[in-house]
Amino acid sequence: MTNMKELKEVRFNESEIILQDNLVRGSILPEKIAELTRNIIFKGDNIVEGPVFANRMEVQKGNHDVHGAAFVQQELYVNSDADGKMTFRKCVASANSIVSRAANCEITFYSDVNAKSVTLYNAFIAGSIYADEIILENCVVIGGVFATQEINLKNTTVGTFNAPTVRISGVINLLLPSAFSIEKLDAAAGTKMYNLSLADLGSLMKGQPQSERSGRIPMDIETDEVKSTLADEQVQKVLRSYTVVGKVLAADLLDTDKFQNHFLLTAASLGSQLLKTYDFGTDKDGNQVRLDIPTIRKFFFEINNGKVDVQEMSGTFSIADITGKF
């Protein structure tokens, strides 16, 4: 949180904690049974340097940075009219729900998110999401989206997804070659799904020309679906995968290391474990491109919102050209 006014330190032991322009040097953890039902309300600008436990956590407005892990018994709720930036640098979990529908709040999770239900808008998750039900709109998840019941994605970029029921709408981007569901993928009219596993993310991030052999792969829900039957002595299940792995295997015979995709995605998924900011080379103007979460977040949201144009991959390639390289 840059250009932040000086914060005052605070001590607390009340049943409800209101943080407004506070710097908390330690943790906010219950010390006695009565404090297990303590709620936390964030206002103004705040930094909490340790882990947090709350019965309910509410974000009303301002910029907030939680350095430690956070656990909420009931609900982590971001007001719909909240603005500013909300950052969680370690894993966040709730026994019930995590909800942020605020269009003007830039919420960033450096690690995994776990809850019974997760509803997020305009959120960046460097790790994965685990829940029973997940709703994501205009989000970027570098890892996977895993639900025991249902996933609903709209205009969102994810590494992969896996759930019994998956509903998609708008434009969906996959960063890994395959995603999974049990029921047939439910796509709203006009939905487009692309796979970015062979996009030249390195050049795109540096504003340089994309490799001719790179690009996003349009996915057809019908033709790119592969059914597999999994069975044991008691249960038999049909798993559907939506995959471009055949195209990726063919293209992997080419030199895709220069795309720098694996390096970029690994750096992003490390989140708060990224011990230093890596030099990613120079952009088209000769400026150094630094790999940190704010830079990576901005880049993937530009892809997600169509501000960065990922070319479509050519549907033809010559086996002779490939084998001639060996």
C-alpha positions as CSV (number, residue, x, y, z in Angstrom):
1,M,0.0,0.0,0.0
2,T,2.0,3.0,-1.2
3,N,1.5,6.7,-0.4
4,M,-0.4,5.7,2.7
5,K,-0.7,8.1,5.5
6,E,0.9,7.2,8.8
7,L,-1.3,4.8,10.8
8,K,-1.7,4.6,14.5
9,E,-1.2,1.3,16.4
10,V,-4.2,-0.1,18.2
11,R,-4.9,-2.5,21.1
12,F,-8.2,-4.2,21.4
13,N,-10.2,-6.6,23.5
14,E,-13.7,-5.6,22.8
15,S,-16.4,-7.8,21.3
16,E,-16.3,-5.8,18.1
17,I,-13.2,-4.3,16.5
18,I,-13.5,-1.4,14.2
19,L,-10.2,-0.7,12.4
20,Q,-9.9,2.7,10.9
21,D,-6.5,4.0,9.8
22,N,-4.7,1.5,12.1
23,L,-1.5,-0.4,11.9
24,V,-1.7,-3.7,13.8
25,R,1.8,-5.0,14.5
26,G,0.7,-8.4,15.7
27,S,-2.2,-10.7,15.2
28,I,-5.9,-10.4,15.9
29,L,-6.6,-13.7,17.6
30,P,-9.0,-14.6,20.4
31,E,-7.5,-15.0,23.8
32,K,-10.6,-16.2,25.6
33,I,-13.9,-17.9,24.7
34,A,-15.9,-14.7,24.6
35,E,-13.7,-13.3,21.9
36,L,-14.6,-16.2,19.5
37,T,-17.7,-14.2,18.5
38,R,-15.8,-11.0,17.9
39,N,-16.5,-9.2,14.6
40,I,-14.0,-7.1,12.7
41,I,-15.0,-4.1,10.6
42,F,-12.5,-2.5,8.2
43,K,-12.8,1.3,7.5
44,G,-10.3,3.8,6.2
45,D,-6.8,2.4,5.5
46,N,-5.4,-0.5,7.6
47,I,-2.5,-2.9,7.8
48,V,-2.6,-6.1,9.9
49,E,0.8,-7.7,10.0
50,G,-0.3,-11.0,11.6
51,P,-3.0,-13.6,11.2
52,V,-6.6,-12.7,11.8
53,F,-9.6,-14.7,13.3
54,A,-13.1,-13.2,13.3
55,N,-16.6,-14.4,13.7
56,R,-17.6,-12.0,10.8
57,M,-15.3,-9.7,8.8
58,E,-16.7,-6.8,6.9
59,V,-14.9,-4.4,4.6
60,Q,-16.7,-1.1,4.3
61,K,-14.2,1.2,2.4
62,G,-10.6,2.1,2.0
63,N,-7.3,0.2,1.4
64,H,-6.5,-2.9,3.6
65,D,-3.6,-5.2,3.7
66,V,-3.7,-8.4,5.8
67,H,-0.2,-10.1,5.9
68,G,-1.2,-13.2,7.8
69,A,-3.7,-16.0,7.2
70,A,-7.3,-15.1,7.8
71,F,-10.1,-17.3,9.1
72,V,-13.7,-16.2,9.4
73,Q,-16.3,-18.3,11.2
74,Q,-19.4,-16.8,9.5
75,E,-18.8,-14.5,6.6
76,L,-16.1,-12.4,5.0
77,Y,-18.2,-9.7,3.3
78,V,-17.1,-6.7,1.1
79,N,-19.8,-4.0,0.9
80,S,-21.1,-3.6,-2.6
81,D,-20.2,0.2,-2.6
82,A,-16.7,-0.4,-1.2
83,D,-13.7,1.0,-3.1
84,G,-10.0,0.9,-2.7
85,K,-7.7,-2.2,-2.6
86,M,-8.1,-5.3,-0.3
87,T,-5.1,-7.6,-0.1
88,F,-4.7,-10.9,1.6
89,R,-1.1,-12.2,1.5
90,K,-1.8,-15.6,3.0
91,C,-4.6,-18.1,2.7
92,V,-8.1,-17.1,3.5
93,A,-10.8,-19.5,4.8
94,S,-14.4,-19.3,6.1
95,A,-16.6,-22.0,7.6
96,N,-19.4,-20.3,5.7
97,S,-19.0,-17.7,2.9
98,I,-16.7,-15.3,1.3
99,V,-18.5,-12.6,-0.7
100,S,-17.4,-9.6,-2.7
101,R,-19.6,-8.1,-5.4
102,A,-18.0,-4.6,-5.2
103,A,-17.3,-3.3,-8.7
104,N,-14.9,-0.7,-7.5
105,C,-13.0,-2.8,-5.0
106,E,-9.8,-4.4,-6.2
107,I,-9.4,-7.5,-4.1
108,T,-6.3,-9.7,-4.4
109,F,-5.6,-13.1,-2.7
110,Y,-1.9,-14.1,-2.8
111,S,-2.8,-17.7,-1.8
112,D,-5.7,-20.1,-1.7
113,V,-9.3,-19.4,-0.8
114,N,-11.4,-22.0,1.1
115,A,-15.1,-21.6,2.1
116,K,-18.4,-23.3,1.9
117,S,-19.5,-20.8,-0.8
118,V,-17.4,-18.2,-2.6
119,T,-18.8,-15.3,-4.6
120,L,-16.2,-12.9,-6.1
121,Y,-16.2,-10.0,-8.6
122,N,-13.1,-8.2,-9.9
123,A,-10.8,-10.5,-7.8
124,F,-7.4,-11.9,-8.5
125,I,-6.4,-15.2,-6.9
126,A,-2.8,-16.3,-7.2
127,G,-3.7,-19.7,-5.8
128,S,-6.8,-21.9,-6.1
129,I,-10.4,-21.7,-4.8
130,Y,-12.0,-24.7,-2.9
131,A,-15.7,-24.6,-2.0
132,D,-19.0,-26.3,-2.4
133,E,-20.4,-23.5,-4.6
134,I,-18.4,-20.9,-6.5
135,I,-19.5,-17.8,-8.5
136,L,-16.9,-15.7,-10.3
137,E,-17.4,-12.7,-12.5
138,N,-14.6,-10.7,-14.1
139,C,-12.0,-12.6,-12.1
140,V,-8.6,-14.1,-12.7
141,V,-7.6,-17.4,-10.9
142,I,-4.0,-18.5,-11.7
143,G,-4.6,-21.9,-10.1
144,G,-7.8,-24.1,-10.2
145,V,-11.4,-23.5,-9.3
146,F,-12.6,-26.7,-7.5
147,A,-16.2,-27.1,-6.2
148,T,-18.0,-30.1,-4.8
149,Q,-21.3,-28.9,-6.2
150,E,-21.4,-26.1,-8.7
151,I,-19.2,-23.5,-10.5
152,N,-20.6,-20.4,-12.3
153,L,-18.1,-18.4,-14.4
154,K,-18.7,-15.2,-16.3
155,N,-16.0,-13.3,-18.2
156,T,-13.3,-15.0,-16.2
157,T,-9.8,-16.4,-16.6
158,V,-8.9,-19.6,-14.7
159,G,-6.1,-22.1,-14.7
160,T,-8.6,-25.0,-14.7
161,F,-11.9,-26.0,-13.1
162,N,-13.4,-29.2,-11.8
163,A,-17.0,-29.6,-10.5
164,P,-20.1,-31.7,-11.0
165,T,-21.9,-28.8,-12.6
166,V,-20.3,-25.9,-14.4
167,R,-22.1,-23.0,-16.0
168,I,-20.2,-20.4,-18.1
169,S,-21.1,-17.2,-19.9
170,G,-19.3,-14.4,-21.6
171,V,-15.7,-15.1,-22.5
172,I,-13.8,-17.8,-20.5
173,N,-10.1,-18.3,-20.7
174,L,-8.2,-21.4,-19.6
175,L,-4.5,-21.2,-18.7
176,L,-4.0,-25.0,-18.6
177,P,-4.8,-27.5,-21.3
178,S,-7.8,-29.2,-19.7
179,A,-10.8,-28.6,-17.4
180,F,-13.4,-31.0,-16.0
181,S,-17.0,-31.5,-15.1
182,I,-19.4,-34.4,-14.5
183,E,-22.5,-33.0,-16.0
184,K,-22.3,-31.5,-19.5
185,L,-21.0,-28.0,-19.5
186,D,-23.8,-25.5,-19.5
187,A,-22.9,-22.5,-21.7
188,A,-25.1,-19.5,-22.2
189,A,-25.8,-18.3,-25.7
190,G,-22.9,-16.4,-27.2
191,T,-20.3,-17.8,-24.8
192,K,-16.8,-18.2,-26.0
193,M,-14.1,-20.3,-24.4
194,Y,-10.4,-20.1,-25.2
195,N,-7.4,-22.0,-24.1
196,L,-4.2,-19.9,-23.5
197,S,-1.8,-22.7,-22.8
198,L,0.0,-22.0,-26.1
199,A,-0.4,-18.2,-26.1
200,D,2.9,-16.3,-26.0
201,L,2.3,-14.7,-22.6
202,G,5.9,-13.6,-22.2
203,S,5.9,-11.5,-25.4
204,L,2.4,-10.1,-24.6
205,M,3.5,-9.0,-21.1
206,K,6.5,-7.2,-22.6
207,G,4.5,-5.6,-25.4
208,Q,6.5,-7.4,-28.0
209,P,5.3,-9.2,-31.2
210,Q,3.8,-12.7,-30.5
211,S,5.5,-15.8,-31.9
212,E,3.9,-16.9,-35.1
213,R,3.5,-20.4,-33.7
214,S,1.6,-19.2,-30.6
215,G,-1.9,-18.1,-29.9
216,R,-5.1,-18.8,-28.1
217,I,-7.1,-21.9,-29.1
218,P,-10.8,-21.5,-29.6
219,M,-12.6,-24.4,-27.8
220,D,-15.8,-26.0,-29.0
221,I,-17.8,-27.5,-26.1
222,E,-19.0,-30.3,-28.3
223,T,-15.9,-31.4,-30.2
224,D,-13.3,-30.6,-27.5
225,E,-15.2,-32.7,-24.9
226,V,-13.7,-36.1,-24.0
227,K,-15.7,-38.5,-21.8
228,S,-14.1,-40.9,-19.4
229,T,-15.8,-43.6,-17.3
230,L,-14.3,-44.0,-13.8
231,A,-15.5,-47.1,-11.9
232,D,-14.7,-49.1,-8.8
233,E,-16.7,-52.0,-7.3
234,Q,-19.5,-49.8,-6.0
235,V,-19.6,-46.6,-8.1
236,Q,-19.3,-45.7,-11.8
237,K,-19.0,-42.0,-12.9
238,V,-18.6,-40.3,-16.2
239,L,-16.0,-37.5,-16.1
240,R,-16.0,-34.9,-19.0
241,S,-12.8,-33.1,-19.8
242,Y,-12.6,-30.1,-22.1
243,T,-9.2,-30.3,-23.5
244,V,-6.8,-29.2,-26.1
245,V,-4.1,-31.6,-24.9
246,G,-3.6,-33.1,-28.3
247,K,-2.8,-29.8,-29.9
248,V,-0.6,-28.9,-27.0
249,L,1.3,-32.2,-27.3
250,A,1.9,-31.6,-31.0
251,A,3.0,-28.0,-30.4
252,D,5.3,-29.1,-27.5
253,L,7.6,-30.5,-30.2
254,L,8.3,-26.9,-30.9
255,D,10.4,-24.7,-28.7
256,T,7.6,-23.2,-26.5
257,D,10.1,-22.3,-23.7
258,K,10.6,-19.0,-25.3
259,F,6.9,-18.2,-24.5
260,Q,8.0,-18.1,-20.8
261,N,4.5,-19.2,-19.8
262,H,5.6,-21.7,-17.2
263,F,7.9,-19.1,-15.6
264,L,5.2,-16.5,-15.6
265,L,2.5,-18.7,-14.1
266,T,4.8,-20.2,-11.5
267,A,5.9,-16.8,-10.4
268,A,2.2,-15.7,-10.1
269,S,1.2,-18.8,-8.2
270,L,3.9,-18.4,-5.6
271,G,2.1,-15.3,-4.4
272,S,3.5,-14.2,-1.0
273,Q,6.1,-17.0,-1.2
274,L,7.8,-15.1,-4.1
275,L,10.9,-14.2,-2.2
276,K,12.2,-11.6,-4.7
277,T,10.9,-9.7,-7.7
278,Y,12.2,-11.5,-10.8
279,D,13.5,-9.6,-13.8
280,F,11.4,-10.7,-16.8
281,G,13.6,-8.9,-19.4
282,T,12.8,-5.7,-21.1
283,D,9.6,-4.5,-22.9
284,K,9.4,-2.9,-26.3
285,D,10.6,0.4,-25.0
286,G,13.6,-1.1,-23.2
287,N,12.1,-0.8,-19.7
288,Q,12.6,-3.7,-17.2
289,V,9.5,-5.9,-16.7
290,R,9.3,-6.9,-13.1
291,L,7.4,-10.0,-12.0
292,D,5.4,-9.1,-8.9
293,I,1.8,-9.7,-8.0
294,P,0.5,-6.2,-8.8
295,T,2.2,-6.3,-12.3
296,I,0.9,-9.8,-13.0
297,R,-2.6,-8.9,-11.8
298,K,-2.7,-6.0,-14.2
299,F,-1.5,-8.0,-17.1
300,F,-4.0,-10.9,-16.7
301,F,-6.9,-8.5,-16.2
302,E,-5.9,-6.8,-19.5
303,I,-6.1,-10.2,-21.2
304,N,-9.4,-11.0,-19.4
305,N,-11.0,-7.6,-20.4
306,G,-9.7,-7.8,-24.0
307,K,-7.3,-4.9,-23.7
308,V,-4.4,-7.2,-24.6
309,D,-5.2,-8.9,-27.9
310,V,-4.1,-12.6,-27.9
311,Q,-3.9,-13.8,-31.5
312,E,-5.6,-17.0,-32.5
313,M,-3.4,-19.9,-33.2
314,S,-3.1,-21.2,-36.7
315,G,-5.0,-24.4,-37.2
316,T,-2.4,-25.9,-39.5
317,F,1.2,-26.9,-39.0
318,S,3.6,-29.1,-41.0
319,I,4.8,-32.4,-39.4
320,A,7.8,-32.2,-41.8
321,D,8.7,-28.8,-40.3
322,I,8.5,-30.2,-36.8
323,T,10.5,-33.4,-37.4
324,G,13.1,-31.5,-39.4
325,K,14.1,-29.8,-36.1
326,F,15.3,-33.1,-34.6
